[in-house]
Amino acid sequence: MKTLEEQVAGLEVVLQAEENVYLRMRELLRREEALLIALERAEIADVVERKRGLAEEARLLEDSRRALTTTLARALGLAEGPIKLGALIALLDGEAGRLPDLHARLTALIRSTRSLLES
């Protein structure tokens, strides 16, 4: 079984990967907006396909994050069931490593991406 430190490190890797996906998605959404204004049909189709790929990648990373969070919660002796990453970070306290910063950045990026999607 992995140590608590190794589990936190694995979760950090997933959060960084999620951040990367959302940064690419945000860039792609901005590009799509410009293409829609210019009515560039062929490029719009390419962007839509790339968005689908990024959305699938984001979904897989989210699944990984949830699984790692559940495993880490179990290692801390918490009951079975879903636990929010923010609550887990609070429980980890000094052992949370870079998780608080990564979690905050990812949360902000997700909000920003949702805002772009809505507009």
Residue, then its C-alpha position, 0 to 999 in steps of 0.5 A: m500500500k502506498t504511503l500517505e505522502e505517495q497518495v498525496a503526490g499522486l493526487e497532485v499529479v492528477l490535479q496538475a493534469e486537470e489544470n492543463v486540460y482546462l487551460r487548453m479547453r479555455e484557449l480552445l473556447r476562445r478560439e472557437e468564439a473568434l471562429l464563430i464570429a468570422l464564420e470559419r466553418a472548417e476550422i469550427a468543425d476542427v475546434v469542436e472535435r478537439k473540444r470533444g477530446l478534451a472533454e473526454e480527457a477531463r472526464l477521465l482525469e476527474d474520475s481518477r481524482r475521485a478514485l484517488t480522493t476516496t483511496l486517500a480518505r480510506a487511508l485516513g480512516l474515513a467512512e466509505g462514500p464520496i468526500k470532497l477534495g476540500a474536506l480532505i485537504a482540511l483533514l490532511d492539514g500539514e500533510a496536504g503538500r501542494l493540494p490546497d493551491l492546486h485545488a484552488r487553481l483548478t476550481a477557479l479554472i473550472r468556473s472560468t471555463r463554465s463561464l466561457l461555455e455559458s457565453 
